[in-house]
Amino acid sequence: MTFTDRMFLLWYSNAAMAAALPAGLVSFTVLCFPFGLVAYISTFVAQYYGAGVPERVGLITWQGLWISLAAAPFVLATVPLAPWIFAWSGHGSEIAALEVEYYCVLAYGAGGTLIATTLSAFFTGLSRTSVVMVIDAIAATLNAVLDYAWIFGQWGFPRWGIAGAAWATVVAQWCAAGMYLAVMYSPRYREAYHIRGGCRLDRALLKRLLYFGSPSGLQLLIEVGAFTLFLLVVGRLGEIPLAATNLAFNINTLAWLPMLGVGMAVSTMVGQQLGRNDADLAARVAWTAAVISLGYMTVVAVLYACVPDLFLLGHAVGMSAQRFASVRDLAVVLLRFVALYCFFDALNLVFSSAIKGAGDTRFVLATAAVLSPVPLVASWVGVQGFGAGILWCWCAVTFWVCALGIVYFARFLQGRWRTMRVIEQEILNQRTPPGLPLPAAFPVAAREAIVEIGLKE
């Protein structure tokens, strides 16, 4: 959705494109803590599913829905602060006004975003990712159609520019939330996972979710917040550096988002195998994902470095040659930085997801707290103190991403995650089939079949 928003807005004007990423990131930063908290429900669902306790799945999902409904009004309460936030950024008056406009509209989608995230976590934790794919594809398509209509004033829609892009995203998110609810309440899921019976507030389970999920939400808040402030610092360098930075990060979503999906799969499958008390198979999941991710990122990095214009074609279509040339040359240089850190970003996504799937969220939070201020502080000092430019800022970001990948890889190798669980130990004791002497070399399919038989018995 955000990729489509920014591509259409680049066709609309450089200023709208330059404003969309900072304003969108500020909006997401405000949403980060509850977003990371309810997204962590997938780990609970995965471990309950792996332990063979379906009656707890509906209950934990409803705890996330209550959090989503409670958080939405707080996001809306930040709307009056938007002019002050973007005035502080030091961006030009035109860009700041567009940022405020975009942010204020996006706030109305907070409830839909959180509900959709909660229910996406429900289906992901059950390994029903086809449901997530179909619903999100429909929502993304709707967003693209509404983007074109609302930004440019087509088919009877008003020509609202950046506000139209924001309204398209809001409508698409609420539609996604409605579709998720409809599927969850279908007979297949409603009865099997006690959706109706779980529609209540469970203080003990909510407390457990807050204990393990809050570090995940805070980690997301720290990382996205630092990155958002980094972009606000870049905005002080002018419209072209900011637009080129937005363009490079927008193109990077083509590499990053598929690997984010792999990371979600890792977190889910690690959780399911640990719910079955099979840490060896959980480790095998992570290593397999690492091979997939590193192979994919290597190909993408080579393409970014060798044929960057291939990725810029979609953005160039709706612009004059003169306007596009003003950002193209710098964007090509910045894509080389992306190519440089792609490998480490893959390590970051895979191994942080693996340890979070086990419940090692406090280490993830500590890592984010230590490393996330690095690109922000380095960029601020360089720009304000020494007159450094955009390349210095990107060097700082590249160091940050590489450091995250190395730290999470080292933590995974340390192995403490193997003994961690987020669900109740008494459930594991009752549900895990005892007395299964499975050597490490035992065929994976046979291991899984034996565990499934044990669970059914």
N, C-alpha and C positions, 0 to 999 in steps of 0.2 A: 504493500500500500504506500509506504513512504517513498519507495523508489519511483512509483508512478506519479505521486504528487510532485516530486521534485523535477522529474523529467518534463511534465507538462508545464510546470511553473517556469522552468528554464526557457521554454518556448514563449512563455508569456512575457517575462522580463528578467534581466539579471538580478535586479533588486529583490524580486519575489523569490527567486531561487536562493539568493544569499540569505534571506530572512527565514526560509522554511526550516533549514536544519537546526540553527540555534533555537528557534522558538519551539520546534518539535522536541528537541532534546530537553529543554527546560520543562516542557509539559510532561515528558516521560520521567524526568528526574523527580518531579513532585509525586508522580505515581509509583516510583520505584519500590518503596518499602512495601506497600500492600501488594504490589504486583509480584515481587520476589517471594513474598510470604505465601500467597495463594498458589503460585506456580509450583512451590515445593510440595504441594499436595500430591503431585505425581509420585514422589518418592514413597509417601505413606501408602498410597493406593497400590504401588508396585510391591511393597513389602507385605502388605496385607494379602494381596492376591497371591504372591509366592508362598505365603504361609498357609493359604487355604482358609482364610477368614473373610468371606464375601460380605458378611453382615456389617463389618466395620467400614467397608468402602463407601457406602452411601452416607454414613455418619460423618466421616472425615470430609467428604465433599461438601456437605452442608455447612460445616464449620467455615470452609472457605467462602461459601456464598454469603454467610452472615458478615464475614469480614469485608467482602466486596461491597455490600449494601451500606455498611457503616462508614467505609472510607470515602465513598463518592461525594458526600456533602462537604467533606474537608477539602477535597480538590477544588470544588466549585468556589469555596470560600477564598481561594487564592486569586481569583480573577481580579478583584480590585487592586492587587499588588502588582499586576503585570506592567502597567506603565512605569512604575518605579524600578522594577527589575531590569527592564530593557533600556531605560534611560541611564542606569548605572553602567551598563555594558560599554558605553562610549561609542556605539555605532552611530552612523549618520541618522539624521532625523527621519528620512524616508524609510530606511531599513527598520529602524526602531518601531515606527508606526505599523509597518507590516508585521513585524514580530508580535506586537501586542494583539493585532487583529487575529492572527493565526492561533496564538495561544488561547485567547479567550473562547474561541469556538471549540477548540479541541477539548477544553475542560468539560463540555457537556457530554463527551463520549467516555468519561472516566468509568462510570458505572458499567457500561456495556463492555469496555475493555477488560475490566476486572472479572466480570461474570464469565465472559468468553474464555479468559485465561484459566479460571478455576475449572470450568467444564472441559476445556482442552486438556488440562492436567489429569482429570478423571479418566478420559478416554486414552490418553497416552500411557498412564500407569497400568491400564488393562491391556496394553499393546494393541488397542484398536485405533491405530494411527490412520487407517484409511478414512475413518469418520472425520478426523481432524483435517486431513488433506482435502476432502470434498467440501466441507463447510468453509474452510479458509480460502479455497479456490473460488467458491461462489462469492464470498465476501470481497475478495481481491478484484474479481471481475466487475462486480457492482461498483466498487470504489473507482475503478478505471473509467467506467462509462460515466459515472457521475462527475468525476474529475473533468472530463472533456466537456460535459454539458455545463457545469457550474463555473468553471474557470473562464471559458470562452463564450458563454451565453448561447449555447446551441439548443435546438429542439424546444424552444420556448422557455428555457431556464434563464435566469438573470446572469449577466456577466459580472461575477463576483470576484474573480481573480483568486488571490490567496485565501480569502474567506471561503470561496467555493470549494477549494481543495480540502480545507478543514471540515466543512460540512459533509463532503463526500465520505471522508474517513469516519466521521461520527455516525452517519447513517449506516455505513457498512459494518461498523463494530457492533452496533445494537442489533442489526439483522443477524450477525453471526451468533450473538448471545441467544437470540430467540431460536435459531436453528439448533444450537446445542441443547437447549432446554427441551425442545420437542423430541429430539432423538433420545436424550437421557430418560425421558418419561415414556418411551415406547416400551411395550411389554418385555422385550428382550433384556433390557437393563433395569427396568423399574422393579421387577420381582427378584431377579438374580442378585442384585446388590442392595436391596432394602432401601430404595430411594425414598419412598413415602415414610417408612418407619424411622429413617434417619433425619427427618425434617424437624430437628430440635437442637437446642443449644446444649452441648455436652461440655461442662466446665473442665473436666479432667482431660478430655481429648483436645479441647481448644488450648489448654495450657501446654500440652505436649507439642502441639503444632507451633505455638509461639516460641517454645524453647528451642526447637530444632530449625524452624523456618525463619525466625527473626534474624539470625545471623546471615542467612541467604538474602533476605530483603535488604539488610543494612549493607551487605557487600555490593549488591546491585546499585544501591543508592550512592555509595561512595564512588564506585567506578564510573557510573554514568554522570554523577554530579561533577567529578573532576574533569571528565571529558567535555561536559557542557561548558564549564568555566574555561577550559582550554580553547574551545571554539569562540567564546566571547573575547578572549585575549587576541586570537587570530583576527577577529573582526576589527580590531583597532588598527590593523595594517592596511585596511581599505577594502573596497567592494570586490576587486578582482581576486586578491588572495583568499578572501572568504568564499567567493563563488567557486574558485578552483578547488579549494579544500572540500567544500560540500560535494562538488562533482566527483572528486576522487573517492571520498567515503561512500558516496551513493553507488558508484561502480563496484566498490569493494563488497557491497552487500551481496553481489552475485557469487562471490567466493565465500563470504562469511556465513550467510544464512543457511546454505546447505550443510555446512559443518556444524552450525548450531542445531540443526535437525539431528545430525549424527550424535551430537552431545546429549540431546534429549533422549535418544534411543539408548545411549550408554547408561545414563542415569537411571532410566526405567529398568533396563535389563540387569544392571548391577543390583538394583533394589530387589528385583524379583528373585535373583539367585541367592542373595543374602537372606531373604525371607525363607528360603529353603535350606539355609545354612551351607551353601556351596560357594565358598569364597574362591575356589580354584576356577570354577566356571565363570564367576564374575570377573576375575582377572583376565580370563581369555576373551571376554567381551571387550574389555578396554583395549587390549593389544590388537584385536582384530579391527576395531574402530580406528586406532592410531594408524594402521597400515592403509586403510581406506582414505583417511583424512590427509595423510602426508602425500599419498599418491595424487589425490585430487588437487591439493594446494600446489604441488610442484608443477603440474600442468598449467594451472591458472597463473602462477608466478611467471612462468616462461612467456605466456601470452601477454600478460601485462607489460613485461619488459620489451618484448619484440614487436608486438602488433597492438599498441594501446589504442589506435584509432578504431580498431574493430569494436571496442567497447564504448567508444564515444559517438558512434554513428546515430544511435537513437536520440541522443541529446542534440545532435547537430541538425536533424531533419527539420525541426520547427523553428530554426533560427537563421538569421541572415549570416552570410559568411564573415562579415566584419565583426558582428557581435560574438560569434563562436570563436573566432581567432583570438579575441581578447582574453579568453580563459583557457583555450585549448593547450597552448604551449606549456603553461604552468601546470595544468592538470596532468600532462604526460610525464613531467618530472616527478610529480607527487605519486603517480602510480608506480614508479620505480621503488619508492619507499615501501609501498604496499607489497610489491613483489618480494622485497627483502625480508619483511617480517611475517609473510604468509605461513612459512614453515612453523614458526614459533606460536602463531595464533592457533594452528591446528593442535599443537601440544596443549596449549591453554584450554581450549574448548573440550578436548577429549578427557584429559586427566583431572581437570577441575570438576567436570560432570561425574566422573567415576567416584571421586571421594565424596562429593555431595550426595550421590546416590546411596552411599553407605551411612551418611549422617555426619561427616566430618566438616560441618559448616562453620565451626568456630575458627578453624585454621584458615579457611577461605576468607572469612571476614578479616582476620588479622593480616593476611597477605594483602588484601585490598587496602586496608587502612595504612599500611606501610608504603606500598608501591604506587598507589593511585595519585597521591599528590606530586609525584616526581615530574610528569610532563607539564603539569600546571605551573608549579613553582619555577621549573627551568625556563619555561616559555615566558613567564611574567618577568623574571629577572633579566632574561636576554633581551626582550622587547623594550621594557621600561628602563633598564639600567645601562644596556650596552648598544641599544639600537639594532639588535639582531632582527633578521627578517623571517620569512615563512619557512625557509629551509632549516633554520635552527629549531623552530617549533616542531617540525616533522622529525628531526633527529631525536628529540625528546620523546615523542610518541613511539617511535620505533624501538628505542631502548626499553620503554615501559612494557610494550607487548612482548618483547623477547624475554625480559626478566620474568614476567608472569608465566610464560610457557616453561621456563627452566625450573622455577620454584614448584609448580604443580606437578611436574614430571618427577622431581625429586621426592616430593611428599608421597606420591603413589608408590614409588619404589620402596619407600620406607616401610609400607605395609600396615600401618596402624589401622587403616580403614577396614581391614579384614575382620576385625572383632567388633565393629560398630554396628548398631541397629537403631532405627527410630521407633519401631513398634515395641509393644510391651513384651518383656522377656518371658512372662508366663504364657503368652500366646505361642511364642517360639518353642517353649518347652513342651506344650501340649500338642502342637500340630506337626512338628518336625518328625518324620518317621525315624525311629531309632534303629540301630543295628544294621546299617547299610555299609558294609566294607567295600568302598569304591576306590580302587587305586587311581592314581593320577592319570595313568595311561588308558584307563577304561574308555571305550568309545563314548563320545559326547551324547549321541542319540540314545544309547543304552542307559547312560546315567540319568538323563532327563526322564526317560520312560519309567525307570525304577522309582524315581522321586515322585512322579505323578501317581503311580500305583500306590505308593505308600500314603500319599495325601488322601487319595480316595478311600483307602481302607480306614 
